[in-house]
Every structure is written in C-alpha cells, then in structure tokens.
Amino acid sequence: MNSLLTFIKIAPIATDDYVGFTFFVGCMAMMAASVFFFFSMNNYDRKWRTSILVSGLITFIAAVHYWYMRDYWYSNGSSPTFFRYVDWILTVPLMCVEFYLILKVAGAKKSLMWKLIGLSVVMLVTGYFGEAVYRDQAWLWGLISGIAYFVIVYEIWLGSAKKLAEQAGGAVLSAHKTLCWFVLVGWAIYPIGYMAGTPGWYDSIFGGLAMDVIYNIGDAINKIGFGLVVFNLAVNASEKAATH
C-alpha cells in the first residue's frame, strides 16, 4: 500500500513552472488519447485495427514516460534526457511503422518499414550522443541526426512511400500526405528544442528557450496527431467499404 501511495503521489506545480505544467498536461493528454484509440478499435474494418493499436501504443508508452519524466523534473530540477530518449526510441519507430501499415493496401513491403525504422534509430541515437554524451560536439551529432531526418522526409515525400500512396489513392493518399506534413513541420520542432538545450553556434538564436517545453509541445502535437490521422483514415475507409 505504501509503495502504491508513493507511486500516485502528486507533487505541487508552481504557477510559473511551465516545464512541470507541460509534463503534467502531456501525460494526461497521452493517457486520454490511448484510452480513445484502444476503445475505438472494434469500430473499423479489421485491416485498420493494427494501425489504431499502434497509435494507442505510441501514446500509452509516451504517457508512462511522461509520468516518470515529470517526477524526475521535480526531484532533480533538470531535464530527464535519458527517459526522453527511451520514450523516443520506442515511439518514433512506431510512428514510422504507421506509414507501412496504411500503405499495405497498395502493396508496401516490410523493407520500407525497416528502412524508415533504421533511419529513425540513427536520428535518435546520434541526437542522444549530441545532447547527453558528446555535448562539446553537439552541432556535429545534430547534423548527422538531421541528415537521417531529411532522408526520411525524402522517402515519404518523394520516394517509394509517395508512389505507393498515389497507387492507393483516396483516403490513404490523403492520410499519407497529412502524416508527411506532420513529419516535415511537426518533427521540425525537435531540432529547435535540441539547439535550445545544447551548446553551439546557434546559442544566440535558441539559447533562451526552454528545451523541455519545446519537446513536450512537439510530442503532444506529433504523437496524438499521428493517431488522429490514422483514426480518420480508418473511419473514412470503413464507411466507404460499408456503402459498397
């Protein structure tokens, strides 16, 4: 019982603690999204249920990590970098899996999925090196991470993923385009957070920004947003199938 009470103990949030506030709101938003995705799984055609399940897993994993990150912030007063990257190394590849799952109807192969997963892992590992291990060379590791990111962008916007989406057409093409915009614009939030929290030539531009607030906003937009796009696809595709 004591361990349970310790686990659910809520630390007070100062009115000016925007980092703690965004950790708390992020945790609640991710939990709510997970419940929504999991409980709606049986409302669609079977072929979309795995996509919805993955959406729920993404937000559920994030919610658990946000709970721990919030506690870490209050206990130590510093950024929970390790927990952050553990979260990302699990959820970002799953976001890449979503592209494969929605494009399966057009014949997407697992090689596309593994390519995107591999690139995302490189992007995250090199980002972690720059942020937590080799901070004096943060700009270099950030550059390598950025290259991996832009290869992902190329693959989904102009590469084989785009061709598959065009073959599928309809709701799949629309969902693919929206997810592409999330990657291009939504994921671009993270380099801003990275530069706000690491030393480099960009100090004079981003040095005064709160890294964790930027990361937390980016997570909420992208992880929940990805799931809502897939949800909308599942609803539209299932309704269309039911009318034919």
N, C-alpha and C positions, 0 to 999 in steps of 0.2 A: 504493500500500500504506500509506504513512504517513497519508494522509487517511482511509483506512478504519479504521486503528487509532485515530486521533483520534476518529472518529465513535463507535466502540464502547467507548471508554474509560469506565470506571465510576468515578465519584467516590465516596469513602468517605462513609458515612452515620453521623453521630454518634448515639449511643444516645438522646439527648434531642431530636433533630431530627425532630419529628413532622411538620412540613411536608414535608421531604425524603422521609420514610418514606411518607407518603400519596401523594406524586407517583410514587414508585417502584412501590408496590403498585397504584396506579391504572393506571399504564402496563401492568404485567403482566396485570392483570385485563381491561383493554380488549383487549389483544392476544389473550388466550386466548378471550375472547368472540367476537372477529372470526373466529378460526380455526373455532370451533364453528359459527357461523352460516353461514359460506361453505361448509364441507364438508358441511353438512346440507341444502343447498338442493335436492338432487335426490331427497330423501326424501318430498316432499309433492306434492300436486296442483299443476299448473302455475300456477293462478291465485294461489297464495300465495307463489310464488318471488320475486316482486318485493319483497314485504313483508320476506321474510327477507334479501334482498340489501340493502335499505335498512338493516335492523338491523345487518348486518355493516359497512356503510359508516359508520354512526354510531360504532360502537365502534372501527373502524380509524382514522378521522380523529382521534378522541379520543386513541388510543394514540400516534399520531405527535406530536400536540401535547404530550402529557404527557411524552414523551421530551425534547422541546425545553424544556418548562417546568421540568423537573427540572434540566437543565443550566443554565438561566438562574438558577434559585434558588441553585445552588451557586456560580455565577460572580459574582453580584451581591448575593446576600443580600436580595433584595427580591421582591415579588410580580410574576409575569410577566403583568401585566394585559393587555398587547396580545395576546400569544399566547392567553391565556384567551378573550378576546372573538372572536378569529379562529376559534377552535375552536367557540365557541357560535354564531357567525353562520352556520356551516356545518351543525352538528349539530342545533340546536334546530329550525330549519325542517324538517329531515328527520324529526324526531320528529313534527312536525305533519302531514307527508305520510303518516305511518303511519295516522293517523285516516282520511284519504281512501282509502287503499289497502284497508283492511279493510272500509270501508263501500261500496266499489264494488259489492259483491254486492247491495246494497239500492238501487243507482242514484245513488250520490253523484256530484255534478258537480264539475268542476275549480274552479268558483267557490268551493266550500267550502275546497278545498285552498289556493287563493291568498289567501283571506280569513285563514285561520289563519297562513299564512306571513307575510303582511303584518303582522299583529298581533305575531307573534314578532319580526320585524325591528325594529319600533318599540320593543318591550320591551327588546331588546338594545342598540340604538343609544342610546336615552335612558339606559339603565343605564351604558353606557360613558362617556357625557358626564359623568354624575354622579361616576363613580369615577375617571376619568382626566383630564378636561378642565376641568370647572367644579366642582371639589371643594367650593368655598365654598357652592355651591347644590345639593349632593348630595341634600338632602331633596326638593327640587323635582323634579329629574330622576328620582329614585327614585319619587316619587309618580306621575309620568307613566308610567314603566315599569310600576308596579303597576296602573295603570288598564288598560293594554293586556293585562296578565296576566289581570285579572279578566274582561275581555271574552272572552278565550279560554276561561276557566273557564265562563262563562255559555253560550258557544256549544256546548261539548261536553257540558255537564251538562243544559242546559235548552233549547238552540236546535235548529237543524236537524240537527246531528250526532246528538243524542239520538233524534230522531224516526226517522232512518234506521236507527240501531242497533236500535230497537224493531221496525221493519219486518223487519229481517234476523232477529232473534231468535236463539235457540240459542247456539252458541259465539261468534258475532260479538258478540252483545249482552253476553255475559259478558266477553269481551276488552275491549270498549269501556268497560264500567264499571270494569274494573281499570285501564285506561290513564287514565281520568278521575281515579281516586284518586291515581295517580302524579302527575298534573298538580296536583291540589289540595293534596296533602300533600307529595309529593316535591319539587315545584318550589318549595314554600314554604320549603325550606331555603335557597335562594339569597338571598332578602331578608335573612335573618339574617346571611349572610356579607357582604352589601353594607353593612349597618349596622355590622358589626364593623370594616369597613375604611374607612369614610368618616366625616367629622365631621358632627354634627347633634344634634338634641335627644335622640337615643337613645344618646348616648355612655355615660351612666351604666348603661345596661342591657346593651349588647352590646360596649362598648369594650374589654373584656379578653379577648375571644375571638379565636382565630386564624382570620382570614378564609380563608386558603388551605386549611386543614384542613377547614373547613366546605364550601367549594366542592368540594374533592376527594371528600369523602364524598357530597355531593349528586350529583356526576357519576356516580360508580360505581353508586349506587342507581338513578338515573333512566335512564341510557343502557343499562346492562346489563339493568335491569328491564324497560324497554320492549321490548327484543329478546326476552326470555324470554316475555313475554306473547304476542307475535306468534308465537313458536315454538310455544307451547302451543296457540294457535288453529289454526295450520297442521296440527299433529299431529292434533288432535281432529276438525277438519273433513275432513281427508284420510281418516282412519279411518272416519268416518261415511259418506263418499262411497263408500268401498270395499265397505262392507257392504250397499249398496243397488243 
